[in-house]
Amino acid sequence: MIACGLDFGTSNSAIGVLKGNAAVLAPLEGEATIIPSAVFFEAQDRYNVRFGAEAITAYVRQVDGRLFRALKTILASSLIEEATTLGKYKIALADIVQIFMRHLKVTAEAFLEREITAVVHGRPVRFVEEDDAGDQRAERMLEGIAQRIGFREIAFVYEPIAAAYHYEQSVTKEELVLVADIGGTSDFTVIRLGPGRHARAERKDDILACTGVRVGGTDFDTELSLEAIMPLLGRGSALLEKGMTMPNALYRELATWATINFTYTYRNEREVAQLLREAREPAKVARLLKTLRERLGHRVAFAAEAAKIALSDSQDYDIPLDFIEPDLQAPATQAALGRAIGRGIRRIHQSAADCIAAAGLRPGDIETIFFTGGSSRVPAVRSAIARAAPTARPASGSDLLSVAYGLTQEAARRFG
């Protein structure tokens, strides 16, 4: 039986296999072992599909078609039952997830030159919060997709546990660790790690607690977009009718990765054109209308994401929006990002604290916090988690690949 570890991520994905006796990640785009979780369909040919960076490039170059990104977020929402229009055709969003995951499997099989029949799938601690039935439905959806693309043996592992197994390869002594995996969701585990533990056949007693919240990097992109970019497109702008402002719902839909494509309707264009005539700041609303007509919503989201990343290292950043209007920029600061994502930050801190408490420990008992996931770099996020275990030593590794490596190691352990 040939097995793999599959990290289907909100923003990026990776798949690992055993080659010889080593866990390696399969190259997915050229030599790159990580691929953006993106699919692009050309408008006139639904069978001409591009993936990853190539999909994003096609969209940025304004090839006529549709880009889909942050596919993982729809697994836990009603959107998984929806279909979208591709030219003359409709395709279910669940089928788009399946097409992307099949691409990962086929690419890994070409690298390995063997069929892969077993998978250890990563999953967040909670697909759906406070809804066990909804959480199980999301896992069953993912399991069903895995079966349809040819996996015959399927296991699931919480993503922070997989990251812990990868981090364990580098530890030199036993540690009580809080793993903080901040990606599309924020997931935590408290686990005992050590050089003598990783070879154990059963790790159940080492895993003391797991918690998770559906707050993560794509939510930060949304809030930063609403805070810094959308006001330049008229969000909060007054209308001529006294006391009225531009309706907010469309801006949130346009700022959210999973719903951007749903904003591109003739009805929205018609309503925004009407609002343009009633706007006190028509130049701003005209930018919104252009964004809808020219399908620029994903470019806005990419700009917000790039700003979030830049603000992890810089105090301020001017978000370039010249694809909407020459020389247009949206000023953003690290402090403004912190304010915009403040509610999410508080939930992340509480989840980290709850994980420690659920393990029957005090904050001071945690020796190490292992940070992983792309959004673990955001200073406000890092600070909030550190407050949950203030005496712990911070550690980090491969932010984007720790989970994939850990899943591959677990695939080797479970399926040999």
Secondary structure, 3 states (H helix, E strand, C coil): CCEEEEEECCCEEEEEEEECCEEEECCCECCECCEECEEEEECCEEEEEEEHHHHHHHHHCCCCEEEEECHHHHHHCHHHHCEEEECCEEEEHHHHHHHHHHHHHHHHHHHHCCCCCEEEEEECCCCCCCCHHHHHHHHHHHHHHHHHCCCCEEEEEEHHHHHHHHHHCCCCCCEEEEEEEECCCEEEEEEEECCCCCCCCCCHHHEEEEEEECCCHHHHHHHHHHHHHHHHHCCCCEECCCCCECCCHHHHHHHCHHHHHHHCCHHHHHHHHHHHHHECCHHHHHHHHHHHHCCCHHHHHHHHHHHHHHCCCCCEEEEECCCCCCCCEEEEEHHHHHHHCHHHHHHHHHHHHHHHHHCCCCHHHCCEEEEECHHHHCHHHHHHHHHHCCCCEEEECCCCCHHHHHHHHHHHHHHC
